[in-house]
């Protein structure tokens, strides 16, 4: 057993007990010193007064929940860089016996939320900073780009390193590096752009004043881009798909299990819908190397969705197939209309035999 600190109702920090993480394989020993392996993880949740910690005024938790105690993440660099490790479970792998891109997207989302929880931002079930909560503001995802160089297999343990930075006056950039914990190899990278929205007006709002100060306090002190190379794929504009599309999957419907805490379709569900229109012969011989999604409208239970895709020709090479890779433009729209829900791009590489 070991102690960590939880947010209390008073100024005083309250220690709580948490079980130490178990080593799942001997390969975990001797990994680089930055990895949280074979030891207890220690983090401190900022203490706040009742009226500060719960700006909404809907209840106060004086000690950590069991779920919060079981988060095995840690902060580095003055609480600006967060790392968390996950074991890949059997339910998270696909026919290739490796994790699906939906699994990766879900783990990235989980890491970002757990970071917020460890900062003491969880109230009413939503990890929103206190000042944003006071002003009825929330984060919405605008764009996500993920690149996977090697997918983890069932039983592998991945470590996600995650940090945030401002992106102009209205947006935040959430960057992540995905590593195989036993080897230290970088197997993927991701960047996410988030915007601030007023929950009452449903309109976007600039990040100014105390809201910006609150956010900057948790950001890296100097700019650090996960995709630092020039002309990288994460910055590439997604063109509108010309109709008629080459491939389509029509009449998709959200399941109740697809809804999130806001009663909207969860961000990760859109990945599955985008990929649903790709022909099976491509899925059987290729895997997703990169995926980019731009979120344009919310989707709710009862909506009917059409998934469209067409081969994208690289303007520079005028060749849609380069080094065995395939590239597609995607469009999700409400069925029977031209109202866009998402635009997307995927790059596929041949499966290794």
ABEGO torsion letter per residue (X at the ends): XBBBBBBBABABBBBBBBBBBBBABAAABGBBAABBBGBBBBBBBBBBBAAAABAAGBEBBABBBAAAAABBBBBBGGGABBBBBBBBBAAABBAAGBBBAAAAAAAAAAAAAAAAAAAGABBGGBBBBAAAAAAGBBBBBABBBBBBABBBBBGBBBBBBBBBBBBEAABBBBBBBBBBAAAGBBABBBBBBBBBBBAAAGBBBBBBEAAAAAAAAABBABBBBABABBGBAAABBBBBBBOBBABBBBGBBBBAAABBAAGBBBAAAAAAAAAAABBAAAAAABBBABBBBBBABBBBBGBBBBBBBBBBBBAAAGBABBGGBBBBBBBBBBBGBABBABBBBBBBBBBBX
